[in-house]
Amino acid sequence: MFRSCSLRHALIFLLCLSALCVQPIQARPTRTISVQVNPAQTLTLGGGFVGLGAQDDSNLLWSEPNRASGAHVPADITTYVNPRLRALAMPFVRKFIDVSWFAPTADGYNWDSPAMRALYDNLTVHRIAGTRVMLTIWSLPPWLSADPALDKDSELRPAIPFPDVAHEERWATLVVDLLRHLYGLDGSGISFTNVAYVGGPNELAGIDPSRLLRPFGLLRQQLGRAGLAHRVAVFGPDSFVEELLIAHNTPNLDPLLDLYDFHYYAAAPLESGFIAAVDRLASVIRPSGKQIWLTEFGELTAKNDDWRSLPLFAIDGINHGLAALAVWNVQDQIYNTKNMPAWGLWGVYDSGYALKPAYYVWQMMAAHLPAAAAAYAHSCDHEQCPGLRVAVLAGADGDLEVIAYNVADTPVHLALNLGGLRIRSGLGRYVLDPKAPLPTTALSVPRMPIPALDHGVLHDTLPPGALLVYATDQPAYWAS
């Protein structure tokens, strides 16, 4: 009897154990993060948030080295480049200008060179799209440079300092004559009034921004004489973090600059270093009342073949006071056909102009930004909620964009209270999920509907590692 009871109990135990083993494992419940927007506090230094842009030197595909290496222009420009620029719908781009395109010698200007015609075509695309243009005077012909004996490669020699005042005056005259020509003030018949910013050189050779004093002083004088002082803003030092700080502390330079800009490249992990750098700049520049733009940035480790760093740059930059960010660059580098690092949002001719995941990240963030947006403070801006990054931008007319990035490896439920911000219409939802296929048959991340706000609160679940953008529809974007 005892033995039979023992066997019976043993069998019952085994059956119970088996039943437990076949029970489905319960998934870890999705974590909810509540974010509260403060509509009474904005984050951008020196005014509103301008937007997300890129370095666009697509016109250099027309250069002889690129055409010899495989670029088929204008077909490639028409088929690949221009439709992508329209889909990106960026509010601004930065461009390099080589003075030799229109002044290869000291004997006068050639406004009808092949290089200038290619520039006009590119500026036309941006003018139609309403994209404002920053010009960096990147390269000088040997007759104007500091050391004509050096090879004509802008990376090997600085554009400034010049050997004497006469060269500095000639440089200022050249730059203003270029702007007058692009504006049509010289009777050229063209009108690229979307060219709104000018600066140079690209990245100082040293860390002595006092070299900019005389050239930029002369530039501002000549802009005034040409009637362009209030139409074209001067930016600088167009260099790295430490050089910006030194430039700000250089006596008499601050009045010559309308806005400060800098470049930032880092190896992963990059976030903490980037935030610390931006906060340092913001603390120094804030009393001046001027904006800070990040006009070149990228991750050194993966470059733009891995998209995961781009939302961190954008969101952290927005939340820590930057007024604009321009990714380097739209295409894999086309300045040296013998060495093309993968910095672009798409490849060039040797890849069939293949789009990268980074393209879709930038497209969904840049194309839906409200015009004249303000970046609003919220409970995750500086402290950063664990596993989640959020930026909130709204326009005066009720347009909204929310960028939300789940950096965790588990789903996150977002409950975003907009704090009474007025929204003029329903929101679209744009998703880049690392586990889902890219929309490679389209140039835009598709719009998906989302539930209506619940008493001013946006509810949604973000997949692990996913980037989401919630935005009111932008007519200019859909028209593109």
C-alpha positions as a Python dict, from the first residue, in 0.01 Angstrom:
ca = {
    (1, 'M'): (0, 0, 0),
    (2, 'F'): (277, 240, 92),
    (3, 'R'): (464, 156, -225),
    (4, 'S'): (156, 210, -442),
    (5, 'C'): (91, 554, -284),
    (6, 'S'): (451, 650, -344),
    (7, 'L'): (431, 552, -707),
    (8, 'R'): (104, 739, -743),
    (9, 'H'): (255, 1055, -596),
    (10, 'A'): (561, 1020, -814),
    (11, 'L'): (347, 992, -1126),
    (12, 'I'): (143, 1298, -1024),
    (13, 'F'): (465, 1496, -966),
    (14, 'L'): (600, 1398, -1309),
    (15, 'L'): (273, 1492, -1477),
    (16, 'C'): (273, 1831, -1305),
    (17, 'L'): (634, 1890, -1401),
    (18, 'S'): (557, 1804, -1764),
    (19, 'A'): (264, 2040, -1765),
    (20, 'L'): (485, 2319, -1635),
    (21, 'C'): (745, 2252, -1903),
    (22, 'V'): (499, 2285, -2190),
    (23, 'Q'): (347, 2611, -2062),
    (24, 'P'): (439, 2907, -2290),
    (25, 'I'): (708, 3133, -2150),
    (26, 'Q'): (556, 3470, -2070),
    (27, 'A'): (729, 3757, -2253),
    (28, 'R'): (869, 4034, -2041),
    (29, 'P'): (603, 4306, -2020),
    (30, 'T'): (668, 4610, -2237),
    (31, 'R'): (810, 4895, -2033),
    (32, 'T'): (618, 5225, -2040),
    (33, 'I'): (807, 5554, -2043),
    (34, 'S'): (603, 5867, -1983),
    (35, 'V'): (743, 6188, -2130),
    (36, 'Q'): (604, 6532, -2043),
    (37, 'V'): (656, 6824, -2285),
    (38, 'N'): (704, 7172, -2140),
    (39, 'P'): (559, 7418, -2397),
    (40, 'A'): (686, 7713, -2191),
    (41, 'Q'): (1053, 7624, -2247),
    (42, 'T'): (1247, 7596, -2572),
    (43, 'L'): (1596, 7454, -2611),
    (44, 'T'): (1764, 7608, -2917),
    (45, 'L'): (2024, 7878, -2859),
    (46, 'G'): (1974, 8205, -3043),
    (47, 'G'): (1626, 8150, -3183),
    (48, 'G'): (1434, 7872, -3355),
    (49, 'F'): (1555, 7537, -3482),
    (50, 'V'): (1655, 7568, -3849),
    (51, 'G'): (1660, 7202, -3949),
    (52, 'L'): (1855, 6899, -4063),
    (53, 'G'): (2063, 6928, -4380),
    (54, 'A'): (2364, 6776, -4553),
    (55, 'Q'): (2676, 6855, -4747),
    (56, 'D'): (2568, 6843, -5111),
    (57, 'D'): (2839, 6869, -5374),
    (58, 'S'): (2656, 6667, -5638),
    (59, 'N'): (2771, 6913, -5902),
    (60, 'L'): (3120, 6766, -5869),
    (61, 'L'): (2999, 6456, -6053),
    (62, 'W'): (3046, 6674, -6363),
    (63, 'S'): (3418, 6707, -6298),
    (64, 'E'): (3655, 6542, -6543),
    (65, 'P'): (3800, 6293, -6289),
    (66, 'N'): (3453, 6171, -6192),
    (67, 'R'): (3330, 6145, -6548),
    (68, 'A'): (3647, 5956, -6639),
    (69, 'S'): (3586, 5719, -6347),
    (70, 'G'): (3229, 5632, -6441),
    (71, 'A'): (2984, 5918, -6374),
    (72, 'H'): (2734, 5959, -6658),
    (73, 'V'): (2604, 6312, -6632),
    (74, 'P'): (2352, 6460, -6672),
    (75, 'A'): (2170, 6124, -6676),
    (76, 'D'): (2293, 6022, -6329),
    (77, 'I'): (2200, 6361, -6186),
    (78, 'T'): (1850, 6338, -6334),
    (79, 'T'): (1792, 5971, -6251),
    (80, 'Y'): (1946, 5944, -5906),
    (81, 'V'): (2061, 6264, -5740),
    (82, 'N'): (1783, 6517, -5794),
    (83, 'P'): (1489, 6288, -5701),
    (84, 'R'): (1668, 6199, -5378),
    (85, 'L'): (1734, 6561, -5291),
    (86, 'R'): (1364, 6633, -5343),
    (87, 'A'): (1262, 6340, -5122),
    (88, 'L'): (1501, 6450, -4847),
    (89, 'A'): (1332, 6793, -4854),
    (90, 'M'): (1610, 6943, -4643),
    (91, 'P'): (1567, 7306, -4534),
    (92, 'F'): (1935, 7381, -4600),
    (93, 'V'): (2250, 7232, -4752),
    (94, 'R'): (2616, 7321, -4733),
    (95, 'K'): (2834, 7336, -5045),
    (96, 'F'): (3202, 7374, -5129),
    (97, 'I'): (3305, 7642, -5376),
    (98, 'D'): (3636, 7635, -5563),
    (99, 'V'): (3727, 7987, -5676),
    (100, 'S'): (3907, 7839, -5978),
    (101, 'W'): (3567, 7747, -6124),
    (102, 'F'): (3511, 8114, -6209),
    (103, 'A'): (3852, 8279, -6155),
    (104, 'P'): (4129, 8035, -6251),
    (105, 'T'): (4361, 8329, -6323),
    (106, 'A'): (4383, 8691, -6213),
    (107, 'D'): (4269, 8807, -6558),
    (108, 'G'): (3893, 8810, -6494),
    (109, 'Y'): (3588, 8591, -6441),
    (110, 'N'): (3448, 8303, -6643),
    (111, 'W'): (3087, 8258, -6531),
    (112, 'D'): (3011, 8009, -6808),
    (113, 'S'): (3266, 7738, -6732),
    (114, 'P'): (3146, 7373, -6717),
    (115, 'A'): (3196, 7376, -6340),
    (116, 'M'): (2978, 7687, -6299),
    (117, 'R'): (2705, 7547, -6525),
    (118, 'A'): (2698, 7235, -6306),
    (119, 'L'): (2674, 7456, -5997),
    (120, 'Y'): (2379, 7647, -6145),
    (121, 'D'): (2194, 7322, -6216),
    (122, 'N'): (2240, 7209, -5856),
    (123, 'L'): (2137, 7545, -5711),
    (124, 'T'): (1825, 7538, -5929),
    (125, 'V'): (1713, 7209, -5771),
    (126, 'H'): (1756, 7361, -5425),
    (127, 'R'): (1581, 7684, -5520),
    (128, 'I'): (1275, 7494, -5648),
    (129, 'A'): (1270, 7289, -5326),
    (130, 'G'): (1296, 7599, -5107),
    (131, 'T'): (1632, 7479, -4972),
    (132, 'R'): (1869, 7749, -4848),
    (133, 'V'): (2238, 7712, -4933),
    (134, 'M'): (2556, 7765, -4731),
    (135, 'L'): (2867, 7830, -4941),
    (136, 'T'): (3207, 7741, -4796),
    (137, 'I'): (3493, 7894, -4995),
    (138, 'W'): (3686, 7572, -4994),
    (139, 'S'): (3963, 7603, -5249),
    (140, 'L'): (4161, 7884, -5411),
    (141, 'P'): (4353, 7896, -5738),
    (142, 'P'): (4733, 7908, -5704),
    (143, 'W'): (4748, 8277, -5799),
    (144, 'L'): (4547, 8369, -5490),
    (145, 'S'): (4664, 8110, -5237),
    (146, 'A'): (4915, 8160, -4961),
    (147, 'D'): (5174, 7936, -5125),
    (148, 'P'): (5127, 7884, -5501),
    (149, 'A'): (5407, 7627, -5499),
    (150, 'L'): (5192, 7377, -5310),
    (151, 'D'): (4986, 7125, -5500),
    (152, 'K'): (4634, 7250, -5577),
    (153, 'D'): (4467, 7039, -5312),
    (154, 'S'): (4266, 7229, -5054),
    (155, 'E'): (4347, 6966, -4790),
    (156, 'L'): (4719, 7044, -4822),
    (157, 'R'): (4709, 7418, -4774),
    (158, 'P'): (4496, 7671, -4591),
    (159, 'A'): (4300, 7934, -4778),
    (160, 'I'): (4392, 8181, -4504),
    (161, 'P'): (4621, 8350, -4406),
    (162, 'F'): (4708, 8527, -4725),
    (163, 'P'): (5059, 8657, -4789),
    (164, 'D'): (4949, 9021, -4773),
    (165, 'V'): (4655, 9258, -4743),
    (166, 'A'): (4617, 9285, -5119),
    (167, 'H'): (4543, 8912, -5142),
    (168, 'E'): (4289, 8939, -4860),
    (169, 'E'): (4114, 9227, -5037),
    (170, 'R'): (4108, 9033, -5362),
    (171, 'W'): (3960, 8731, -5183),
    (172, 'A'): (3678, 8941, -5032),
    (173, 'T'): (3609, 9096, -5372),
    (174, 'L'): (3593, 8754, -5539),
    (175, 'V'): (3351, 8616, -5282),
    (176, 'V'): (3119, 8917, -5301),
    (177, 'D'): (3133, 8921, -5682),
    (178, 'L'): (3032, 8553, -5679),
    (179, 'L'): (2734, 8632, -5455),
    (180, 'R'): (2636, 8934, -5668),
    (181, 'H'): (2646, 8710, -5974),
    (182, 'L'): (2436, 8436, -5814),
    (183, 'Y'): (2182, 8695, -5697),
    (184, 'G'): (2169, 8850, -6045),
    (185, 'L'): (2294, 9187, -5921),
    (186, 'D'): (2553, 9198, -6200),
    (187, 'G'): (2292, 9155, -6474),
    (188, 'S'): (2360, 8781, -6505),
    (189, 'G'): (1991, 8698, -6549),
    (190, 'I'): (2000, 8432, -6275),
    (191, 'S'): (1852, 8466, -5929),
    (192, 'F'): (1974, 8224, -5663),
    (193, 'T'): (1855, 8422, -5365),
    (194, 'N'): (1835, 8093, -5173),
    (195, 'V'): (2214, 8129, -5125),
    (196, 'A'): (2187, 8264, -4772),
    (197, 'Y'): (2519, 8191, -4596),
    (198, 'V'): (2888, 8224, -4677),
    (199, 'G'): (3201, 8116, -4490),
    (200, 'G'): (3550, 7980, -4530),
    (201, 'P'): (3798, 7830, -4519),
    (202, 'N'): (3694, 7472, -4449),
    (203, 'E'): (3871, 7373, -4124),
    (204, 'L'): (4153, 7604, -4024),
    (205, 'A'): (4500, 7463, -4070),
    (206, 'G'): (4588, 7573, -3717),
    (207, 'I'): (4396, 7686, -3413),
    (208, 'D'): (4451, 8059, -3446),
    (209, 'P'): (4121, 8208, -3564),
    (210, 'S'): (4274, 8557, -3552),
    (211, 'R'): (4370, 8474, -3911),
    (212, 'L'): (4006, 8535, -3999),
    (213, 'L'): (3994, 8892, -3867),
    (214, 'R'): (4113, 9091, -4168),
    (215, 'P'): (3958, 8871, -4442),
    (216, 'F'): (3620, 8853, -4268),
    (217, 'G'): (3629, 9222, -4184),
    (218, 'L'): (3689, 9304, -4551),
    (219, 'L'): (3420, 9055, -4654),
    (220, 'R'): (3162, 9223, -4432),
    (221, 'Q'): (3254, 9566, -4564),
    (222, 'Q'): (3208, 9456, -4923),
    (223, 'L'): (2883, 9272, -4847),
    (224, 'G'): (2754, 9602, -4710),
    (225, 'R'): (2857, 9797, -5020),
    (226, 'A'): (2688, 9537, -5242),
    (227, 'G'): (2361, 9555, -5046),
    (228, 'L'): (2397, 9196, -4928),
    (229, 'A'): (2479, 9251, -4563),
    (230, 'H'): (2126, 9160, -4449),
    (231, 'R'): (2069, 8894, -4714),
    (232, 'V'): (2376, 8674, -4672),
    (233, 'A'): (2493, 8566, -4326),
    (234, 'V'): (2860, 8502, -4248),
    (235, 'F'): (2936, 8182, -4056),
    (236, 'G'): (3252, 8045, -3897),
    (237, 'P'): (3498, 7929, -3788),
    (238, 'D'): (3382, 7622, -3988),
    (239, 'S'): (3613, 7407, -3781),
    (240, 'F'): (3633, 7183, -3477),
    (241, 'V'): (3518, 7227, -3117),
    (242, 'E'): (3835, 7373, -2967),
    (243, 'E'): (3880, 7612, -3258),
    (244, 'L'): (3525, 7739, -3214),
    (245, 'L'): (3597, 7811, -2848),
    (246, 'I'): (3919, 7992, -2935),
    (247, 'A'): (3740, 8184, -3213),
    (248, 'H'): (3477, 8304, -2970),
    (249, 'N'): (3751, 8429, -2738),
    (250, 'T'): (3941, 8603, -3019),
    (251, 'P'): (3901, 8981, -2973),
    (252, 'N'): (3693, 9152, -3243),
    (253, 'L'): (3599, 8831, -3428),
    (254, 'D'): (3254, 8780, -3275),
    (255, 'P'): (3099, 9089, -3443),
    (256, 'L'): (3210, 8957, -3783),
    (257, 'L'): (3017, 8627, -3749),
    (258, 'D'): (2641, 8594, -3771),
    (259, 'L'): (2649, 8237, -3643),
    (260, 'Y'): (2904, 7988, -3513),
    (261, 'D'): (2952, 7649, -3674),
    (262, 'F'): (3170, 7347, -3602),
    (263, 'H'): (3249, 6992, -3715),
    (264, 'Y'): (3244, 6676, -3506),
    (265, 'Y'): (3370, 6326, -3587),
    (266, 'A'): (3403, 6051, -3330),
    (267, 'A'): (3444, 5677, -3292),
    (268, 'A'): (3169, 5479, -3124),
    (269, 'P'): (3053, 5496, -2854),
    (270, 'L'): (3012, 5865, -2920),
    (271, 'E'): (2707, 5994, -2733),
    (272, 'S'): (2855, 6104, -2400),
    (273, 'G'): (3150, 6281, -2565),
    (274, 'F'): (2926, 6454, -2816),
    (275, 'I'): (2685, 6580, -2550),
    (276, 'A'): (2973, 6706, -2335),
    (277, 'A'): (3120, 6893, -2633),
    (278, 'V'): (2788, 7056, -2725),
    (279, 'D'): (2721, 7157, -2365),
    (280, 'R'): (3066, 7319, -2346),
    (281, 'L'): (3000, 7516, -2662),
    (282, 'A'): (2652, 7617, -2549),
    (283, 'S'): (2775, 7746, -2213),
    (284, 'V'): (3033, 7967, -2385),
    (285, 'I'): (2824, 8090, -2680),
    (286, 'R'): (2494, 8145, -2497),
    (287, 'P'): (2575, 8502, -2378),
    (288, 'S'): (2642, 8611, -2737),
    (289, 'G'): (2283, 8531, -2840),
    (290, 'K'): (2411, 8357, -3154),
    (291, 'Q'): (2327, 8016, -3289),
    (292, 'I'): (2554, 7713, -3314),
    (293, 'W'): (2532, 7492, -3623),
    (294, 'L'): (2694, 7153, -3666),
    (295, 'T'): (2790, 7167, -4034),
    (296, 'E'): (2981, 6839, -4061),
    (297, 'F'): (2948, 6527, -3852),
    (298, 'G'): (2987, 6153, -3871),
    (299, 'E'): (3092, 5839, -3688),
    (300, 'L'): (3447, 5737, -3768),
    (301, 'T'): (3401, 5368, -3691),
    (302, 'A'): (3110, 5273, -3916),
    (303, 'K'): (3070, 5596, -4114),
    (304, 'N'): (2730, 5605, -4283),
    (305, 'D'): (2713, 5233, -4353),
    (306, 'D'): (2557, 5200, -4006),
    (307, 'W'): (2265, 5433, -3942),
    (308, 'R'): (2237, 5396, -3563),
    (309, 'S'): (2454, 5697, -3472),
    (310, 'L'): (2265, 5948, -3689),
    (311, 'P'): (1953, 5974, -3469),
    (312, 'L'): (2176, 6021, -3163),
    (313, 'F'): (2353, 6316, -3326),
    (314, 'A'): (2022, 6470, -3433),
    (315, 'I'): (1822, 6418, -3113),
    (316, 'D'): (2103, 6505, -2873),
    (317, 'G'): (2200, 6808, -3081),
    (318, 'I'): (1840, 6935, -3084),
    (319, 'N'): (1797, 6879, -2710),
    (320, 'H'): (2125, 7049, -2616),
    (321, 'G'): (2085, 7374, -2804),
    (322, 'L'): (2213, 7329, -3161),
    (323, 'A'): (2013, 7517, -3424),
    (324, 'A'): (2100, 7302, -3727),
    (325, 'L'): (2288, 6983, -3817),
    (326, 'A'): (2431, 6892, -4159),
    (327, 'V'): (2540, 6532, -4209),
    (328, 'W'): (2855, 6463, -4409),
    (329, 'N'): (2742, 6405, -4688),
    (330, 'V'): (2476, 6311, -4947),
    (331, 'Q'): (2705, 6092, -5158),
    (332, 'D'): (3017, 5894, -5088),
    (333, 'Q'): (3302, 6140, -5118),
    (334, 'I'): (3358, 6254, -5474),
    (335, 'Y'): (3650, 6488, -5416),
    (336, 'N'): (3917, 6227, -5475),
    (337, 'T'): (3832, 5955, -5725),
    (338, 'K'): (4121, 5737, -5604),
    (339, 'N'): (3994, 5713, -5247),
    (340, 'M'): (3620, 5729, -5180),
    (341, 'P'): (3541, 5669, -4814),
    (342, 'A'): (3183, 5566, -4741),
    (343, 'W'): (3059, 5887, -4582),
    (344, 'G'): (2751, 5934, -4797),
    (345, 'L'): (2380, 5866, -4766),
    (346, 'W'): (2423, 5678, -5093),
    (347, 'G'): (2707, 5549, -5305),
    (348, 'V'): (2834, 5698, -5627),
    (349, 'Y'): (2866, 5550, -5973),
    (350, 'D'): (3091, 5262, -5868),
    (351, 'S'): (2804, 5129, -5651),
    (352, 'G'): (2522, 5205, -5891),
    (353, 'Y'): (2427, 5493, -5660),
    (354, 'A'): (2304, 5240, -5404),
    (355, 'L'): (2099, 5388, -5120),
    (356, 'K'): (2208, 5319, -4763),
    (357, 'P'): (1998, 5274, -4448),
    (358, 'A'): (2140, 5611, -4339),
    (359, 'Y'): (1953, 5773, -4628),
    (360, 'Y'): (1615, 5659, -4496),
    (361, 'V'): (1702, 5776, -4144),
    (362, 'W'): (1786, 6124, -4267),
    (363, 'Q'): (1490, 6135, -4505),
    (364, 'M'): (1231, 6055, -4240),
    (365, 'M'): (1379, 6301, -3989),
    (366, 'A'): (1455, 6591, -4226),
    (367, 'A'): (1157, 6585, -4462),
    (368, 'H'): (888, 6628, -4197),
    (369, 'L'): (1033, 6913, -3992),
    (370, 'P'): (793, 7205, -3938),
    (371, 'A'): (898, 7537, -4084),
    (372, 'A'): (1023, 7789, -3827),
    (373, 'A'): (1017, 7518, -3562),
    (374, 'A'): (1085, 7549, -3192),
    (375, 'A'): (1252, 7262, -3006),
    (376, 'Y'): (1061, 7210, -2682),
    (377, 'A'): (1192, 7096, -2347),
    (378, 'H'): (1059, 6772, -2206),
    (379, 'S'): (1128, 6532, -1923),
    (380, 'C'): (1375, 6326, -2131),
    (381, 'D'): (1574, 6606, -2295),
    (382, 'H'): (1893, 6649, -2091),
    (383, 'E'): (1860, 6365, -1840),
    (384, 'Q'): (1767, 6115, -2114),
    (385, 'C'): (1520, 5846, -2019),
    (386, 'P'): (1688, 5503, -2001),
    (387, 'G'): (1667, 5335, -2340),
    (388, 'L'): (1479, 5618, -2509),
    (389, 'R'): (1577, 5939, -2691),
    (390, 'V'): (1311, 6193, -2787),
    (391, 'A'): (1307, 6533, -2961),
    (392, 'V'): (993, 6746, -2994),
    (393, 'L'): (966, 7023, -3256),
    (394, 'A'): (660, 7234, -3332),
    (395, 'G'): (578, 7529, -3556),
    (396, 'A'): (359, 7828, -3482),
    (397, 'D'): (92, 7706, -3726),
    (398, 'G'): (33, 7378, -3544),
    (399, 'D'): (283, 7157, -3729),
    (400, 'L'): (460, 6898, -3516),
    (401, 'E'): (745, 6650, -3544),
    (402, 'V'): (842, 6404, -3272),
    (403, 'I'): (1157, 6197, -3320),
    (404, 'A'): (1168, 5891, -3093),
    (405, 'Y'): (1453, 5641, -3088),
    (406, 'N'): (1441, 5321, -2882),
    (407, 'V'): (1805, 5243, -2806),
    (408, 'A'): (1706, 4947, -2586),
    (409, 'D'): (1694, 4582, -2696),
    (410, 'T'): (1335, 4542, -2575),
    (411, 'P'): (1011, 4715, -2683),
    (412, 'V'): (921, 5042, -2516),
    (413, 'H'): (574, 5191, -2483),
    (414, 'L'): (588, 5569, -2522),
    (415, 'A'): (331, 5789, -2352),
    (416, 'L'): (415, 6143, -2470),
    (417, 'N'): (209, 6421, -2314),
    (418, 'L'): (233, 6722, -2547),
    (419, 'G'): (148, 6960, -2265),
    (420, 'G'): (-119, 7143, -2462),
    (421, 'L'): (81, 7208, -2781),
    (422, 'R'): (-169, 7284, -3056),
    (423, 'I'): (-169, 7033, -3342),
    (424, 'R'): (-342, 7135, -3663),
    (425, 'S'): (-414, 6782, -3794),
    (426, 'G'): (-364, 6413, -3736),
    (427, 'L'): (-15, 6268, -3722),
    (428, 'G'): (156, 6032, -3960),
    (429, 'R'): (391, 5761, -3833),
    (430, 'Y'): (722, 5678, -4003),
    (431, 'V'): (923, 5378, -3886),
    (432, 'L'): (1271, 5239, -3942),
    (433, 'D'): (1282, 4901, -3768),
    (434, 'P'): (1621, 4726, -3789),
    (435, 'K'): (1440, 4390, -3812),
    (436, 'A'): (1217, 4497, -4101),
    (437, 'P'): (1320, 4534, -4466),
    (438, 'L'): (1406, 4879, -4598),
    (439, 'P'): (1166, 5047, -4840),
    (440, 'T'): (1420, 5007, -5120),
    (441, 'T'): (1162, 5049, -5396),
    (442, 'A'): (1079, 5402, -5277),
    (443, 'L'): (1274, 5716, -5193),
    (444, 'S'): (1060, 5798, -4889),
    (445, 'V'): (977, 5610, -4571),
    (446, 'P'): (604, 5538, -4608),
    (447, 'R'): (345, 5707, -4391),
    (448, 'M'): (131, 5497, -4159),
    (449, 'P'): (-168, 5621, -3960),
    (450, 'I'): (-160, 5621, -3583),
    (451, 'P'): (-439, 5639, -3326),
    (452, 'A'): (-566, 5983, -3237),
    (453, 'L'): (-413, 6155, -2938),
    (454, 'D'): (-568, 6054, -2609),
    (455, 'H'): (-638, 6385, -2434),
    (456, 'G'): (-317, 6530, -2575),
    (457, 'V'): (-110, 6217, -2511),
    (458, 'L'): (60, 6022, -2790),
    (459, 'H'): (69, 5647, -2722),
    (460, 'D'): (275, 5402, -2925),
    (461, 'T'): (501, 5100, -2884),
    (462, 'L'): (854, 5127, -3026),
    (463, 'P'): (1020, 4802, -3139),
    (464, 'P'): (1372, 4731, -3011),
    (465, 'G'): (1631, 4954, -3177),
    (466, 'A'): (1369, 5131, -3389),
    (467, 'L'): (1354, 5496, -3497),
    (468, 'L'): (1009, 5653, -3528),
    (469, 'V'): (898, 5995, -3649),
    (470, 'Y'): (548, 6131, -3582),
    (471, 'A'): (462, 6434, -3790),
    (472, 'T'): (181, 6642, -3932),
    (473, 'D'): (177, 6617, -4309),
    (474, 'Q'): (401, 6867, -4485),
    (475, 'P'): (254, 6981, -4821),
    (476, 'A'): (598, 7061, -4961),
    (477, 'Y'): (711, 6706, -4881),
    (478, 'W'): (416, 6541, -5051),
    (479, 'A'): (455, 6764, -5355),
    (480, 'S'): (811, 6641, -5399),
}
